[in-house]
Amino acid sequence: MLPRIAQHATRAAARAAPRSVIARGMATEKQIWNQIQSTKNIQKITSSMKMVSAAKLKGDEGRRMTAISFNNWADALNGPPQLVEDATFEELPQRSLIVTLQSDKGLCGGINSFITKSVKNCVAALQKQGKEADIAVIGDKGRGQLRRAYPELIQVSMTEVMSPGNFTLASALASELIAAGAGDYDAVVLMYNSFKNAATYTQMYKVIKPFSGEGEDEPLLAYEF
């Protein structure tokens, strides 16, 4: 009985041995050629995507440079933007609305998360100073990140904002903020990324105060109508 069992086991091992060798064998020439062609196709797709991205970036840079000259007058009204890094936010009034400019998609390099971190630092600093702050979010990614930290402070959120940015888009966003009660605050604080190059950007904030006042505080004194 035992010799028969051993004989059957030997035959089964002999039949299984060629299969295991085939399974562990190297790829055939046809398989290697197919893999090479697949890699080449991916390279072509990646190259095309790079060309499209470079064209979009060039167009955005051109529109940005054109818009800078039209925006210089805003610095005379509200002062130049400030760096978020190492900011104390002591110049902000008692009640502020923080408006974050982010995106609907998850961009690489922390573009959205850096703004979220800046907002958290600003809110913490204002609360420590005994001041109040609410948040208005532009961009779905920012809404998702800030909702986990300050759900009670978010007054309004705007998503699916179409690009590229232009005056019409800015006017529509401003109208939405005003309708949400932005005029009831002592100041509106814009937090955004300032573009340097494709790999570098800095976080900035700009304080916009109401155009109201008398005497030396009256706005637009330098302009004649």
MARLOZA-804621 format. One record per residue: x, y, z of N, C-alpha, C, O in turn. Coordinates in steps of 0.1 Angstrom, whole numbers, padded with zeros to 4 digits, always signed. Example, Ala and Ser with C-alpha at 12.3 -4.5 7.8 and 13.67 -1.06 7.14 Angstrom:
# residues 2
+0132-0057+0078+0123-0045+0078+0132-0033+0078+0142-0033+0085;+0128-0022+0071+0137-0011+0071+0129+0000+0079+0134+0011+0080;
***
This chain:
# residues 225
+0008-0012+0000+0000+0000+0000+0009+0013+0000+0006+0022-0008;+0019+0013+0009+0027+0024+0010+0035+0027-0003+0036+0038-0007;+0041+0017-0010+0048+0019-0022+0039+0026-0033+0043+0034-0040;+0026+0021-0033+0017+0027-0043+0014+0042-0040+0014+0050-0050;+0013+0046-0027+0011+0060-0024+0023+0068-0028+0022+0079-0033;+0035+0062-0025+0047+0070-0028+0048+0071-0043+0053+0082-0048;+0044+0061-0051+0045+0062-0065+0036+0072-0071+0039+0080-0080;+0023+0073-0065+0014+0083-0070+0019+0097-0066+0017+0107-0074;+0025+0099-0054+0030+0112-0050+0042+0116-0059+0043+0128-0063;+0050+0107-0064+0061+0110-0072+0056+0114-0086+0061+0124-0092;+0046+0107-0091+0040+0111-0104+0034+0125-0103+0035+0133-0113;+0026+0128-0092+0020+0141-0091+0030+0152-0090+0029+0163-0096;+0041+0150-0083+0052+0160-0082+0058+0162-0096+0062+0173-0099;+0060+0151-0104+0066+0152-0117+0057+0160-0126+0062+0168-0134;+0044+0158-0125+0035+0166-0134+0034+0181-0129+0033+0190-0138;+0035+0184-0116+0035+0198-0112+0047+0205-0114+0047+0218-0115;+0059+0198-0115+0072+0205-0117+0072+0213-0129+0076+0225-0128;+0068+0209-0141+0069+0217-0153+0060+0229-0152+0064+0240-0158;+0049+0228-0146+0040+0239-0145+0046+0251-0137+0046+0262-0140;+0052+0247-0125+0059+0257-0117+0070+0264-0124+0073+0276-0122;+0077+0256-0132+0088+0262-0140+0083+0272-0150+0089+0283-0152;+0072+0269-0157+0066+0278-0167+0061+0290-0160+0063+0301-0165;+0055+0289-0148+0050+0301-0141+0061+0310-0137+0059+0322-0136;+0073+0305-0133+0084+0313-0129+0093+0317-0141+0103+0324-0138;+0089+0313-0153+0098+0317-0164+0098+0331-0168+0089+0339-0163;+0107+0336-0176+0108+0350-0180+0097+0353-0191+0092+0344-0197;+0094+0366-0192+0084+0370-0202+0089+0367-0216+0101+0366-0219;+0080+0364-0225+0083+0362-0239+0087+0375-0246+0085+0386-0241;+0093+0373-0258+0096+0385-0266+0084+0394-0269+0084+0406-0269;+0073+0387-0272+0060+0394-0275+0056+0402-0263+0051+0414-0265;+0056+0396-0251+0052+0404-0239+0061+0416-0236+0057+0426-0232;+0074+0414-0238+0084+0425-0236+0081+0436-0246+0081+0448-0243;+0079+0432-0259+0076+0442-0269+0063+0450-0266+0063+0462-0268;+0053+0443-0261+0040+0450-0258+0042+0460-0246+0037+0471-0246;+0051+0456-0237+0053+0465-0225+0061+0477-0230+0058+0488-0225;+0070+0475-0239+0078+0487-0244+0069+0496-0251+0070+0508-0250;+0060+0491-0260+0050+0499-0267+0041+0507-0257+0038+0518-0260;+0037+0500-0247+0028+0507-0237+0035+0518-0230+0029+0529-0228;+0048+0516-0227+0056+0527-0220+0057+0538-0230+0057+0550-0226;+0060+0536-0242+0061+0547-0252+0048+0554-0254+0049+0567-0255;+0037+0548-0253+0024+0554-0254+0022+0564-0242+0017+0575-0244;+0026+0559-0231+0024+0567-0219+0033+0579-0220+0029+0590-0215;+0045+0578-0225+0055+0589-0227+0049+0599-0236+0050+0611-0234;+0042+0595-0247+0036+0604-0256+0025+0612-0249+0023+0624-0251;+0016+0605-0242+0005+0611-0235+0011+0622-0225+0005+0633-0224;+0021+0618-0217+0027+0627-0208+0033+0639-0214+0031+0651-0209;+0039+0637-0226+0045+0649-0233+0034+0658-0238+0036+0670-0237;+0023+0653-0243+0012+0661-0247+0006+0669-0236+0002+0681-0237;+0005+0662-0224-0001+0669-0212+0008+0681-0208+0004+0691-0204;+0021+0679-0209+0031+0689-0205+0029+0701-0215+0030+0713-0210;+0028+0698-0228+0026+0709-0237+0013+0717-0234+0013+0729-0235;+0002+0710-0231-0010+0717-0228-0009+0725-0216-0014+0737-0215;-0003+0720-0205-0001+0727-0193+0008+0739-0195+0005+0750-0189;+0019+0738-0203+0027+0749-0205+0020+0760-0212+0022+0772-0210;+0011+0757-0222+0003+0767-0229-0006+0774-0220-0008+0786-0221;-0013+0766-0211-0022+0772-0201-0015+0781-0192-0020+0792-0189;-0003+0777-0187+0004+0785-0178+0009+0798-0184+0008+0809-0178;+0013+0798-0197+0017+0810-0204+0005+0819-0205+0007+0832-0204;-0006+0814-0209-0018+0823-0210-0022+0829-0196-0025+0841-0196;-0021+0821-0186-0025+0827-0172-0014+0837-0168-0018+0847-0162;-0002+0835-0171+0009+0845-0168+0006+0858-0175+0008+0869-0170;+0002+0857-0188+0000+0869-0196-0012+0877-0190-0012+0889-0189;-0023+0870-0187-0035+0877-0181-0031+0883-0168-0036+0893-0164;-0023+0876-0160-0019+0881-0147-0011+0894-0148-0014+0904-0141;-0001+0894-0157+0007+0906-0159-0001+0918-0164+0001+0929-0160;-0011+0915-0173-0020+0926-0177-0029+0931-0166-0031+0943-0166;-0033+0923-0157-0042+0927-0147-0035+0935-0136-0042+0942-0128;-0022+0933-0134-0015+0939-0123-0016+0954-0124-0019+0961-0113;-0015+0960-0135-0015+0974-0137-0029+0980-0133-0030+0991-0128;-0040+0972-0136-0053+0977-0133-0056+0976-0118-0066+0982-0113;-0048+0968-0111-0051+0966-0096-0042+0974-0087-0044+0974-0075;-0033+0982-0093-0024+0990-0085-0031+1000-0077-0027+1004-0066;-0042+1006-0082-0049+1016-0075-0055+1011-0062-0058+1019-0053;-0057+0998-0061-0063+0992-0049-0053+0994-0037-0057+0995-0026;-0040+0994-0040-0030+0995-0029-0031+1009-0023-0029+1011-0011;-0035+1019-0031-0036+1033-0026-0048+1034-0017-0049+1043-0008;-0058+1026-0019-0071+1027-0011-0070+1019+0001-0074+1023+0012;-0064+1007+0001-0064+0998+0012-0050+0994+0017-0049+0986+0026;-0040+0998+0010-0027+0994+0014-0022+0982+0007-0031+0974+0002;-0009+0979+0006-0004+0968-0001-0007+0955+0006-0009+0955+0018;-0007+0943-0001-0009+0931+0006+0003+0928+0015+0014+0932+0013;+0001+0919+0025+0011+0916+0035+0014+0901+0035+0005+0893+0031;+0026+0897+0039+0029+0883+0039+0023+0877+0052+0022+0882+0062;+0017+0865+0050+0011+0858+0061+0021+0852+0070+0019+0852+0082;+0033+0849+0065+0043+0843+0073+0048+0853+0084+0051+0865+0081;+0048+0849+0097+0052+0857+0108+0043+0869+0111+0046+0878+0118;+0031+0869+0105+0021+0880+0107+0015+0878+0121+0012+0867+0125;+0012+0889+0128+0005+0889+0141-0009+0893+0139-0017+0890+0149;-0013+0899+0128-0027+0903+0126-0032+0913+0136-0045+0914+0138;-0024+0920+0143-0028+0930+0153-0035+0942+0146-0042+0949+0153;-0032+0945+0134-0038+0956+0127-0053+0954+0123-0060+0963+0119;-0058+0941+0124-0072+0939+0121-0081+0944+0131-0078+0944+0143;-0093+0949+0127-0102+0955+0137-0109+0944+0145-0105+0932+0145;-0120+0948+0152-0126+0939+0162-0133+0927+0155-0133+0916+0160;-0139+0930+0143-0147+0919+0137-0143+0919+0122-0145+0928+0115;-0138+0907+0118-0133+0905+0104-0139+0893+0098-0143+0884+0104;-0140+0894+0084-0145+0883+0076-0133+0879+0068-0128+0886+0060;-0128+0866+0070-0117+0861+0063-0122+0854+0050-0129+0844+0051;-0117+0858+0039-0121+0852+0026-0110+0844+0020-0099+0850+0018;-0111+0831+0019-0100+0823+0014-0102+0820-0001-0113+0817-0006;-0092+0822-0009-0092+0820-0023-0084+0807-0026-0072+0806-0026;-0092+0796-0028-0086+0783-0030-0092+0777-0043-0097+0784-0051;-0091+0764-0045-0095+0757-0057-0105+0746-0054-0106+0742-0043;-0111+0741-0065-0120+0730-0064-0113+0717-0065-0119+0706-0062;-0101+0717-0070-0094+0704-0072-0082+0704-0063-0077+0714-0058;-0077+0692-0061-0066+0690-0052-0053+0692-0059-0047+0682-0065;-0048+0704-0059-0035+0707-0066-0023+0702-0057-0024+0702-0045;-0012+0699-0064-0001+0694-0056+0007+0706-0051+0005+0717-0055;+0016+0703-0041+0024+0713-0035+0018+0720-0024+0024+0730-0019;+0007+0716-0019+0001+0722-0007-0006+0736-0010-0007+0744+0000;-0010+0739-0022-0015+0752-0025-0028+0755-0017-0029+0766-0011;-0036+0745-0015-0048+0746-0007-0045+0745+0008-0051+0753+0016;-0037+0735+0012-0035+0733+0026-0027+0745+0033-0029+0747+0044;-0018+0752+0025-0011+0763+0031-0021+0774+0034-0019+0781+0044;-0031+0777+0025-0040+0787+0028-0049+0783+0040-0052+0792+0049;-0053+0771+0041-0060+0766+0053-0052+0768+0066-0058+0772+0076;-0039+0765+0065-0031+0767+0077-0030+0781+0081-0030+0785+0092;-0029+0790+0071-0028+0805+0073-0041+0810+0080-0041+0818+0089;-0053+0805+0075-0065+0808+0081-0066+0804+0096-0071+0812+0104;-0062+0792+0099-0062+0787+0112-0053+0796+0121-0057+0799+0132;-0041+0800+0116-0032+0808+0124-0039+0822+0127-0038+0827+0138;-0045+0827+0116-0052+0840+0118-0063+0840+0128-0064+0849+0136;-0072+0830+0127-0083+0828+0136-0078+0827+0150-0083+0833+0160;-0068+0819+0152-0062+0817+0166-0056+0829+0171-0058+0832+0183;-0049+0837+0163-0043+0850+0168-0054+0860+0171-0053+0867+0181;-0065+0861+0163-0076+0870+0166-0083+0866+0179-0087+0875+0187;-0086+0854+0180-0093+0849+0192-0084+0852+0205-0090+0855+0215;-0071+0850+0204-0062+0853+0215-0063+0868+0218-0061+0872+0230;-0065+0877+0208-0065+0891+0210-0079+0896+0215-0082+0908+0216;-0089+0886+0216-0102+0890+0220-0110+0895+0209-0120+0903+0211;-0107+0892+0196-0114+0897+0184-0122+0886+0178-0120+0874+0181;-0131+0889+0169-0140+0880+0163-0136+0878+0148-0131+0887+0142;-0139+0866+0143-0135+0863+0129-0145+0853+0124-0147+0843+0130;-0150+0855+0112-0158+0845+0105-0151+0842+0091-0142+0849+0088;-0156+0832+0085-0148+0827+0073-0158+0826+0061-0169+0821+0063;-0154+0830+0049-0160+0828+0037-0151+0820+0028-0139+0825+0025;-0155+0809+0022-0146+0800+0015-0149+0800+0000-0161+0798-0004;-0139+0802-0008-0141+0801-0022-0132+0789-0027-0120+0790-0026;-0138+0778-0031-0131+0766-0035-0136+0754-0026-0136+0755-0014;-0138+0743-0033-0143+0731-0026-0133+0725-0017-0136+0720-0006;-0120+0725-0021-0110+0719-0012-0108+0727+0001-0107+0721+0011;-0109+0740+0000-0108+0748+0012-0120+0746+0021-0119+0745+0034;-0132+0744+0015-0144+0742+0023-0143+0729+0031-0146+0728+0043;-0138+0718+0024-0136+0705+0031-0126+0706+0042-0128+0700+0053;-0115+0713+0041-0105+0714+0051-0109+0722+0063-0107+0718+0074;-0115+0734+0060-0119+0743+0071-0132+0738+0078-0134+0742+0090;-0140+0730+0071-0152+0726+0078-0149+0717+0090-0156+0716+0099;-0138+0709+0089-0134+0701+0100-0129+0709+0112-0130+0704+0123;-0123+0720+0109-0117+0728+0120-0126+0739+0126-0128+0740+0138;-0133+0746+0117-0142+0757+0122-0156+0757+0114-0159+0766+0107;-0164+0746+0117-0177+0746+0110-0186+0757+0114-0194+0761+0106;-0185+0762+0126-0194+0772+0131-0190+0786+0126-0198+0795+0127;-0178+0788+0121-0174+0801+0116-0176+0803+0101-0176+0814+0096;-0179+0792+0094-0181+0794+0079-0194+0800+0076-0205+0793+0079;-0195+0812+0071-0207+0819+0068-0213+0816+0054-0225+0815+0052;-0203+0814+0044-0207+0812+0031-0196+0804+0024-0184+0807+0027;-0199+0796+0014-0189+0789+0006-0193+0789-0008-0205+0787-0012;-0184+0791-0017-0186+0791-0032-0177+0781-0039-0165+0782-0037;-0183+0772-0046-0176+0762-0053-0178+0762-0068-0187+0770-0073;-0171+0754-0076-0172+0754-0090-0171+0768-0096-0178+0771-0106;-0161+0775-0091-0158+0789-0097-0150+0787-0110-0139+0781-0109;-0155+0792-0120-0149+0789-0133-0137+0798-0135-0137+0810-0131;-0127+0793-0142-0115+0801-0145-0115+0803-0160-0121+0795-0168;-0107+0812-0166-0098+0821-0159-0105+0833-0152-0116+0836-0155;-0098+0838-0142-0104+0850-0135-0104+0862-0143-0095+0865-0150;-0115+0870-0142-0116+0883-0149-0125+0892-0141-0129+0888-0130;-0128+0904-0146-0135+0913-0138-0150+0909-0135-0155+0911-0125;-0155+0902-0145-0169+0897-0144-0170+0887-0132-0179+0887-0124;-0160+0878-0132-0160+0868-0121-0158+0874-0108-0164+0871-0098;-0148+0884-0107-0146+0891-0094-0158+0898-0089-0161+0898-0077;-0165+0905-0099-0177+0912-0095-0188+0902-0090-0195+0905-0080;-0189+0890-0096-0199+0881-0091-0196+0876-0077-0205+0874-0069;-0183+0873-0075-0179+0868-0062-0181+0879-0051-0186+0876-0040;-0178+0892-0055-0180+0903-0045-0195+0904-0042-0199+0907-0031;-0204+0903-0052-0218+0904-0050-0223+0893-0040-0231+0896-0032;-0218+0881-0042-0222+0870-0033-0217+0873-0019-0225+0870-0009;-0205+0878-0017-0200+0881-0004-0209+0892+0003-0212+0892+0015;-0212+0903-0005-0220+0914+0000-0234+0908+0004-0239+0912+0015;-0240+0900-0004-0253+0894-0001-0252+0885+0012-0262+0884+0019;-0240+0880+0014-0239+0871+0026-0236+0879+0039-0235+0874+0050;-0235+0893+0038-0233+0901+0049-0219+0906+0051-0216+0910+0063;-0211+0907+0041-0198+0912+0042-0197+0926+0047-0187+0930+0053;-0207+0934+0044-0208+0948+0047-0210+0950+0062-0208+0962+0067;-0213+0940+0070-0216+0941+0084-0203+0940+0092-0203+0942+0104;-0192+0937+0086-0179+0935+0093-0171+0948+0092-0173+0956+0084;-0161+0948+0102-0152+0960+0102-0142+0959+0091-0136+0970+0087;-0139+0947+0086-0129+0946+0075-0131+0932+0069-0136+0922+0075;-0127+0931+0056-0127+0918+0049-0112+0915+0046-0105+0924+0041;-0108+0903+0050-0094+0899+0048-0093+0888+0037-0099+0878+0039;-0087+0892+0026-0085+0882+0015-0072+0874+0017-0061+0880+0019;-0072+0861+0017-0061+0853+0019-0059+0844+0006-0068+0838+0001;-0047+0845+0000-0045+0839-0013-0030+0836-0015-0022+0840-0007;-0027+0828-0026-0014+0825-0030-0009+0835-0040-0016+0838-0050;+0003+0841-0038+0009+0850-0047+0019+0842-0056+0028+0836-0051;+0016+0842-0069+0024+0834-0078+0038+0841-0080+0039+0853-0083;+0048+0832-0080+0062+0836-0083+0067+0829-0095+0071+0836-0105;+0066+0816-0095+0069+0808-0107+0062+0795-0106+0054+0793-0096;+0064+0786-0115+0057+0773-0115+0059+0765-0102+0051+0756-0099;+0070+0768-0095+0073+0760-0083+0073+0768-0070+0075+0762-0060;+0071+0781-0071+0072+0789-0059+0060+0798-0058+0056+0804-0068;+0054+0800-0047+0043+0809-0044+0043+0812-0029+0048+0804-0021;+0038+0824-0026+0038+0828-0012+0024+0831-0008+0016+0835-0016;+0021+0830+0005+0008+0832+0010+0007+0847+0015+0015+0852+0022;-0003+0854+0010-0005+0868+0012-0019+0871+0018-0028+0862+0016;-0021+0882+0025-0034+0886+0029-0035+0902+0027-0026+0909+0028;-0047+0906+0023-0050+0919+0020-0062+0924+0028-0073+0917+0028;-0061+0935+0035-0072+0939+0044-0080+0950+0036-0074+0960+0031;-0093+0948+0035-0102+0958+0028-0112+0963+0039-0120+0955+0044;-0111+0976+0041-0120+0982+0051-0131+0990+0044-0129+0994+0032;-0142+0992+0051-0153+1000+0044-0149+1014+0040-0141+1020+0047;-0155+1018+0029-0152+1032+0024-0161+1042+0031-0171+1047+0025;-0159+1044+0044-0167+1053+0051-0159+1061+0061-0149+1055+0067;-0162+1073+0064-0154+1081+0073-0156+1096+0071-0161+1100+0060;-0151+1103+0080-0152+1118+0079-0139+1124+0082-0130+1118+0089;-0137+1136+0077-0124+1143+0079-0112+1136+0073-0113+1132+0061;-0102+1133+0080-0090+1127+0075-0093+1112+0072-0086+1106+0064;-0103+1106+0078-0107+1092+0075-0115+1091+0063-0118+1079+0059;-0119+1102+0057-0128+1100+0045-0120+1094+0033-0109+1099+0031;-0125+1084+0027-0118+1077+0016-0118+1085+0003-0126+1094+0001;-0108+1082-0005-0107+1088-0019-0105+1103-0018-0110+1110-0027;-0098+1108-0008-0095+1122-0007-0086+1127-0019-0086+1138-0023;-0077+1118-0023-0067+1121-0033-0073+1121-0047-0067+1125-0057;-0086+1118-0049-0092+1117-0062-0102+1129-0063-0109+1132-0054;-0103+1134-0075-0113+1145-0078-0122+1139-0089-0118+1133-0099;-0135+1141-0086-0145+1136-0095-0152+1148-0102-0161+1145-0110;
***
